Amino acid sequence: MKRLLLYLCLGLSGLVLVRAQDKSYRIVFDLTSRDTLDQKAVMQWVGEISKSNPEAQLEVVMYGKGFELVMPEKSAFMTELNSAMKNPNVSFKVCQAALRNNNVDKSRILADARTVPDGIYEILMKQREGWGYIKVGH
């Protein structure tokens, strides 16, 4: 019994050490608002994080009205978006359900923005993979 307990403790300690050594920087941003202050905030964060840690993996998931960030006719941040989209570690994903619910055709969003069937599920899966989560707000 004591051996079993010892092996269990050693195994758990090993898992903790492995997790502690994971230095990856992975953040999923949750953007649901068309508010330009929220859009400005997420673009600032993406830019600042990318600059300070070029290896950071960042994903902006947009649903609700958040997808307007990547609509050229509605976005106030095209320069920042085009710059961010050049970084292979940054992605912008739009919820297909949100597009459908708002009667917006996929062709109206930037070609480099990808779509996902369900934005909330996309965020959930990133969290299960160990990504940090940030709800965008101002």
Secondary structure, DSSP 8 states (H G I E B T S, - for coil): -HHHHHHHHHHHHHHHHHHHH----EEEEEE----HHHHHHHHHHHHHHHHH-TT-EEEEEE-TTGGGGG-TTT-S-HHHHHHHHTSTTEEEEEEHHHHHHTT--GGGS-TTSEEES-HHHHHHHHHHTT-EEEE---
